[in-house]
């Protein structure tokens, strides 16, 4: 019986959130490295100059005239600490970009069957006769099953995930694959 399982909105939103979060975190690190830390150092140096000249009482007026808060920065941030912000920003932005690309390539995928074949999430048509095995080791605990197949002398596999794809349709597809495998085994 033909069935079609699409990527769930929960899965799609979750992966998009992770990508956006990592990109925003990367932006925050970049902002600290380019703007936040240098401005903090500027405030710290101005306050230190007032302290050294014995005019610390003028700090609130100086801070107000420059549009700063009157809170004194807790320390001078060394170039290595500023450089680290750029490294963290690059790393988290790269992870965010990879996550975003993964999300974009996965969100429109479907897992489906017709009368003669199952179509992997990547769109590969696998005739039921080419299916060589079904790994259900993680099915009961995690809702993950692996379909093994052999076509044109090459082995392949794809994963059925009942969290990523519509739950009911995914179970129908798994049952159909399993039924075809058992029927073929019964004929042998």
Rosetta silent file (secondary structure, phi, psi, omega in degrees, C-alpha in Angstrom):
SEQUENCE: XXXXXXXXXXXXXXXXXXXXXXXXXXXXXXXXXXXXXXXXXXXXXXXXXXXXXXXXXXXXXXXXXXXXXXXXXXXXXXXXXXXXXXXXXXXXXXXXXXXXXXXXXXXXXXXXXXXXXXXXXXXXXXXXXXXXXXXXXXXXXXXXXXXXXXXXXXXXXXXXXXXXXXXXXXXXXXXXXXXXXXXXXXXX
SCORE:     score description
SCORE:     0.000 S_00000001
   1 L     0.000  122.413 -179.260    0.000    0.000    0.000 S_00000001
   2 L   -59.579  137.828  177.366    1.589    3.318   -1.043 S_00000001
   3 E  -143.550  155.830  179.440    2.541    5.609    1.823 S_00000001
   4 E  -140.429  128.236  178.822    4.410    8.878    2.128 S_00000001
   5 E  -118.285  120.436  178.387    6.170   10.308    5.187 S_00000001
   6 E   -98.222  161.706  176.473    7.288   13.918    5.124 S_00000001
   7 E   -63.125  132.875 -178.385    9.735   15.638    7.460 S_00000001
   8 L   -74.189  152.886  179.444    7.829   16.781   10.563 S_00000001
   9 H   -67.403  -31.381  178.526    7.550   20.454   11.404 S_00000001
  10 H   -62.888  -47.896  179.424    8.933   19.764   14.899 S_00000001
  11 H   -61.520  -47.159 -177.539   12.121   18.265   13.466 S_00000001
  12 H   -61.872  -45.130  179.462   12.448   21.030   10.894 S_00000001
  13 H   -66.055  -38.563  179.981   11.927   23.831   13.434 S_00000001
  14 H   -62.464  -47.807 -179.356   14.332   22.225   15.885 S_00000001
  15 H   -67.577  -36.445  176.767   17.158   21.987   13.330 S_00000001
  16 H   -66.055  -41.317  178.594   16.495   25.521   12.087 S_00000001
  17 H   -59.553  -44.468  179.733   16.584   26.830   15.667 S_00000001
  18 H   -60.031  -45.646 -179.582   19.979   25.182   16.262 S_00000001
  19 H   -62.388  -47.286 -178.990   21.394   26.742   13.076 S_00000001
  20 H   -65.465  -40.169  178.503   20.043   30.211   13.862 S_00000001
  21 H   -60.364  -47.003 -179.823   21.218   29.966   17.484 S_00000001
  22 H   -64.759  -39.335  177.271   24.770   29.052   16.430 S_00000001
  23 H   -65.902  -39.607  177.525   24.874   31.843   13.831 S_00000001
  24 H   -66.555  -40.771  177.838   23.614   34.361   16.404 S_00000001
  25 H   -62.611  -41.854  175.990   26.170   33.143   18.934 S_00000001
  26 H   -60.663  -42.498  176.877   28.895   33.548   16.317 S_00000001
  27 H   -61.524  -38.272  178.795   27.669   37.087   15.657 S_00000001
  28 H   -64.537  -44.355  177.000   27.796   37.845   19.364 S_00000001
  29 H   -61.226  -43.798  178.760   31.414   36.655   19.575 S_00000001
  30 H   -61.599  -42.409  179.477   32.311   38.762   16.510 S_00000001
  31 H   -61.805  -44.453  177.785   30.603   41.803   18.028 S_00000001
  32 H   -60.137  -43.706 -178.927   32.539   41.356   21.289 S_00000001
  33 H   -68.594  -34.683 -176.587   35.823   41.020   19.399 S_00000001
  34 H   -92.184  -33.282 -172.532   35.205   43.997   17.118 S_00000001
  35 H  -123.662  -56.253 -171.770   33.205   46.367   19.320 S_00000001
  36 H   -60.128  -52.588 -177.908   32.457   45.232   22.874 S_00000001
  37 H   -67.287  -44.968  177.190   35.939   44.352   24.112 S_00000001
  38 H   -60.639  -38.425  177.745   37.712   47.333   22.477 S_00000001
  39 H   -67.779  -36.760  177.097   35.125   49.733   23.948 S_00000001
  40 H   -63.136  -41.958  178.041   35.521   48.099   27.342 S_00000001
  41 H   -64.641  -38.976  177.479   39.278   48.597   27.096 S_00000001
  42 H   -60.416  -44.075  177.571   38.765   52.250   26.124 S_00000001
  43 H   -65.039  -42.916 -178.971   36.632   52.768   29.236 S_00000001
  44 H   -61.784  -45.443 -179.976   39.114   50.875   31.410 S_00000001
  45 H   -63.536  -41.665  178.258   42.070   52.964   30.142 S_00000001
  46 H   -62.613  -41.758  179.091   40.154   56.237   30.674 S_00000001
  47 H   -66.671  -42.880  178.735   39.295   55.190   34.237 S_00000001
  48 H   -60.295  -39.526  179.777   42.895   54.092   34.918 S_00000001
  49 H   -63.456  -41.258  177.581   44.161   57.482   33.708 S_00000001
  50 H   -65.224  -40.866  179.867   41.822   59.249   36.138 S_00000001
  51 H   -62.871  -45.577 -178.402   42.925   56.972   38.988 S_00000001
  52 H   -65.182  -31.614  179.523   46.635   57.613   38.262 S_00000001
  53 L   -90.625    3.416  177.699   46.104   61.387   38.158 S_00000001
  54 L    74.944   21.163 -177.419   44.090   61.290   41.397 S_00000001
  55 L  -116.089   34.187 -177.400   40.871   62.425   39.714 S_00000001
  56 H   -58.524  -27.620 -179.704   38.812   59.252   40.112 S_00000001
  57 H   -64.261  -20.080 -178.817   35.877   61.307   41.405 S_00000001
  58 H   -85.519   -1.322 -178.959   35.453   62.736   37.895 S_00000001
  59 H   -55.929  -47.833 -179.264   34.735   59.295   36.440 S_00000001
  60 H   -59.358  -38.598 -179.928   30.917   59.606   36.514 S_00000001
  61 H   -68.591  -43.341  178.843   31.048   62.937   34.674 S_00000001
  62 H   -63.053  -45.610 -179.986   33.521   61.651   32.083 S_00000001
  63 H   -59.804  -43.302 -178.855   31.504   58.457   31.553 S_00000001
  64 H   -65.632  -40.087 -178.060   28.282   60.468   31.134 S_00000001
  65 H   -66.307  -26.610 -179.628   29.903   62.891   28.665 S_00000001
  66 L   -99.006    0.554  178.476   31.026   59.978   26.463 S_00000001
  67 L    78.716   22.868  179.982   27.754   58.064   26.738 S_00000001
  68 L   -96.534  164.056  170.524   29.255   55.265   28.837 S_00000001
  69 L   -76.749  157.112  179.837   27.868   53.565   31.889 S_00000001
  70 L   -82.537   -5.878  176.265   29.451   54.647   35.139 S_00000001
  71 L   -68.907  128.630 -178.977   30.282   51.035   35.977 S_00000001
  72 L   -79.933  133.094  175.800   34.027   50.568   35.775 S_00000001
  73 L   -57.385  143.583 -174.511   35.164   47.625   33.598 S_00000001
  74 L   -73.688  -22.086  178.289   36.464   44.831   35.810 S_00000001
  75 L  -164.441  166.076  173.265   39.728   44.377   33.871 S_00000001
  76 L   -83.401  131.570 -178.224   41.717   45.250   30.802 S_00000001
  77 L   -93.970  117.680 -175.634   41.103   42.686   28.060 S_00000001
  78 L   -74.738  160.024 -178.823   44.362   41.593   26.440 S_00000001
  79 H   -54.184  -34.553  178.070   44.764   41.057   22.687 S_00000001
  80 H   -63.053  -36.343  179.067   44.659   37.265   23.184 S_00000001
  81 H   -70.281  -36.003  177.342   41.199   37.548   24.769 S_00000001
  82 H   -70.101  -43.099  178.012   39.981   39.682   21.864 S_00000001
  83 H   -59.807  -38.592  179.260   41.531   37.258   19.367 S_00000001
  84 H   -60.432  -34.497  178.392   39.748   34.379   21.135 S_00000001
  85 H   -62.741  -37.977  178.044   36.400   36.064   20.405 S_00000001
  86 H   -68.711  -37.254  178.092   37.201   35.949   16.690 S_00000001
  87 H   -66.872  -48.337  178.987   38.154   32.276   16.930 S_00000001
  88 H   -61.491  -40.816  178.813   34.968   31.385   18.856 S_00000001
  89 H   -62.636  -41.446  179.218   32.909   33.478   16.431 S_00000001
  90 H   -65.857  -44.070 -178.300   34.418   31.717   13.428 S_00000001
  91 H   -63.981  -50.041 -177.759   33.904   28.268   14.951 S_00000001
  92 H   -69.421  -33.997  177.009   30.277   28.787   16.004 S_00000001
  93 H   -66.891  -38.905  177.166   29.414   30.543   12.739 S_00000001
  94 H   -63.517  -44.915  176.686   30.890   27.647   10.765 S_00000001
  95 H   -60.990  -41.343  178.192   28.853   25.170   12.822 S_00000001
  96 H   -62.937  -41.154  179.229   25.769   27.339   12.303 S_00000001
  97 H   -66.259  -42.736  177.135   26.347   27.463    8.557 S_00000001
  98 H   -61.736  -43.485  178.828   26.829   23.689    8.378 S_00000001
  99 H   -62.502  -40.448  179.758   23.633   23.217   10.430 S_00000001
 100 H   -66.371  -41.329  177.476   21.737   25.600    8.158 S_00000001
 101 H   -64.317  -43.465  177.549   22.910   23.792    5.028 S_00000001
 102 H   -59.242  -47.461  179.585   21.954   20.444    6.577 S_00000001
 103 H   -58.549  -45.698 -177.590   18.509   21.792    7.489 S_00000001
 104 H   -63.979  -33.730 -179.107   18.013   23.213    3.973 S_00000001
 105 H   -81.151  -18.440 -175.192   18.939   19.912    2.329 S_00000001
 106 H  -101.413  -28.501 -168.625   16.719   17.824    4.638 S_00000001
 107 L   -61.030  -26.542 -178.492   13.526   19.841    5.180 S_00000001
 108 L   -99.939    6.736 -175.658   11.873   18.863    1.892 S_00000001
 109 L   -75.102  154.576  175.737   12.714   15.178    1.895 S_00000001
 110 E  -136.022  154.033  173.733   10.158   12.402    1.882 S_00000001
 111 E  -118.137  123.975 -175.795   10.216    8.703    2.537 S_00000001
 112 E  -149.511  165.966  176.020    7.647    6.858    0.440 S_00000001
 113 E  -130.843  158.150  166.515    6.586    3.643   -1.157 S_00000001
 114 L  -128.877 -163.542 -175.803    4.614    2.640   -4.212 S_00000001
 115 L   -66.448  -26.125 -172.235    3.453   -0.806   -5.301 S_00000001
 116 L  -117.500  -13.052 -171.750    6.918   -1.949   -6.354 S_00000001
 117 E  -152.946  164.970  170.814    9.525    0.082   -4.468 S_00000001
 118 E  -112.021  143.184  178.821   10.523    2.203   -1.517 S_00000001
 119 E  -109.535  121.165 -178.422   12.042    5.640   -2.118 S_00000001
 120 L   -66.788  165.066  177.094   14.827    6.619    0.272 S_00000001
 121 L   -58.313  -24.848  177.936   14.853   10.108    1.815 S_00000001
 122 L   -82.989   -4.678  177.621   17.477   11.024   -0.789 S_00000001
 123 L    96.959    1.996  179.170   15.046   10.004   -3.548 S_00000001
 124 L   -70.461  127.283  177.425   16.706    6.728   -4.549 S_00000001
 125 E   -84.575  118.507 -179.648   14.167    4.239   -5.903 S_00000001
 126 E  -117.175  106.741  177.450   14.835    0.855   -4.297 S_00000001
 127 E   -59.068  145.793 -179.031   12.682   -1.990   -5.632 S_00000001
 128 H   -57.132  -31.787  178.639   11.416   -4.219   -2.816 S_00000001
 129 H   -67.367  -19.730 -179.703   13.278   -7.113   -4.454 S_00000001
 130 H   -88.552  -11.252  179.219   16.585   -5.232   -3.966 S_00000001
 131 E   -71.547  124.791 -176.656   16.078   -4.864   -0.205 S_00000001
 132 E  -106.615  -15.017 -178.951   18.466   -7.304    1.488 S_00000001
 133 E  -171.230  164.924 -179.911   17.902   -6.553    5.147 S_00000001
 134 E  -139.673  112.196  179.640   16.235   -4.446    7.773 S_00000001
 135 E   -91.690  112.098 -177.463   18.110   -3.391   10.904 S_00000001
 136 L  -113.610   21.949 -177.449   15.669   -2.735   13.740 S_00000001
 137 L   -54.900  -40.013 -177.567   18.146   -2.768   16.633 S_00000001
 138 L  -103.911   13.071 -175.923   17.235    0.826   17.599 S_00000001
 139 H   -68.466  -49.362 -176.397   13.614    0.789   16.467 S_00000001
 140 H   -68.689  -36.242 -177.927   11.900    0.187   19.810 S_00000001
 141 H   -84.575  -41.403 -171.377   14.120    2.591   21.780 S_00000001
 142 H  -121.657   -6.797 -178.497   14.805    5.352   19.264 S_00000001
 143 L    71.789   30.613  179.969   12.506    4.828   16.292 S_00000001
 144 E  -117.886  130.812  175.737   15.458    4.228   13.949 S_00000001
 145 E  -134.462  148.433 -179.742   15.675    1.411   11.415 S_00000001
 146 E  -113.747  126.348  177.058   18.215    0.809    8.668 S_00000001
 147 E   -98.459  123.021  178.059   17.169   -0.503    5.279 S_00000001
 148 E  -103.379  139.419  179.327   19.925   -2.419    3.469 S_00000001
 149 E  -147.614  164.157  177.014   19.725   -2.972   -0.261 S_00000001
 150 E  -137.677  121.390  178.905   21.777   -4.096   -3.247 S_00000001
 151 E  -136.419  137.731  177.499   21.267   -2.709   -6.745 S_00000001
 152 L    52.762   37.441  178.383   23.464   -2.984   -9.803 S_00000001
 153 L    76.326    6.483 -179.081   26.113   -4.823   -7.790 S_00000001
 154 E  -118.307  140.106  177.933   26.394   -2.028   -5.219 S_00000001
 155 E   -91.835  147.613  177.870   25.265   -2.094   -1.629 S_00000001
 156 E  -147.074  171.861  178.472   23.439    0.802   -0.063 S_00000001
 157 E  -156.548  155.412  170.478   21.526    1.766    3.021 S_00000001
 158 E  -149.172  160.457 -174.306   19.233    4.455    4.326 S_00000001
 159 E  -105.806  137.323  171.425   17.704    5.224    7.688 S_00000001
 160 E  -102.821  123.119 -175.326   14.034    5.319    8.588 S_00000001
 161 E  -126.719  113.009 -176.018   13.497    7.757   11.467 S_00000001
 162 L   -80.506    0.006  171.391   10.035    8.077   13.014 S_00000001
 163 L   -92.014  -40.678 -178.857   10.981   11.355   14.744 S_00000001
 164 L   -72.706  -39.228 -178.054   12.207   13.064   11.600 S_00000001
 165 E  -107.587  159.569  179.555    9.375   11.767    9.392 S_00000001
 166 L   -47.778  126.497 -171.889    5.637   11.548   10.038 S_00000001
 167 H   -58.115  -56.151 -175.418    5.208    8.891   12.710 S_00000001
 168 H   -63.507  -45.666 -179.891    2.230    6.926   11.354 S_00000001
 169 H   -65.079  -36.358  178.170    3.371    6.937    7.729 S_00000001
 170 H   -63.313  -42.465  178.472    6.887    5.916    8.776 S_00000001
 171 H   -65.917  -38.403  176.282    5.522    2.932   10.665 S_00000001
 172 H   -60.743  -45.311 -178.634    3.388    1.962    7.653 S_00000001
 173 H   -63.217  -44.730  178.943    6.449    2.117    5.390 S_00000001
 174 H   -61.428  -44.233  179.430    8.540    0.032    7.783 S_00000001
 175 H   -62.359  -38.211  179.900    5.756   -2.560    8.086 S_00000001
 176 H   -66.836  -44.236  178.291    5.446   -2.733    4.309 S_00000001
 177 H   -62.109  -45.551 -179.491    9.198   -3.263    3.831 S_00000001
 178 H   -62.635  -41.336  178.443    9.232   -5.870    6.582 S_00000001
 179 H   -62.676  -41.835  179.103    6.208   -7.624    5.084 S_00000001
 180 H   -65.553  -39.515  178.248    7.836   -7.782    1.634 S_00000001
 181 H   -64.771  -43.774 -179.788   11.036   -9.186    3.166 S_00000001
 182 H   -66.284  -39.830  179.222    9.114  -11.849    5.132 S_00000001
 183 H   -64.634  -39.631  178.562    7.038  -12.801    2.078 S_00000001
 184 H   -67.512  -38.541  177.402   10.190  -13.173    0.022 S_00000001
 185 H   -65.772  -35.771  178.596   11.816  -15.261    2.778 S_00000001
 186 H   -68.298  -29.940  179.378    8.692  -17.467    2.890 S_00000001
 187 H   -74.406  -26.078 -177.405    8.957  -18.098   -0.853 S_00000001
 188 L   -69.444    0.000    0.000   12.583  -19.295   -0.512 S_00000001
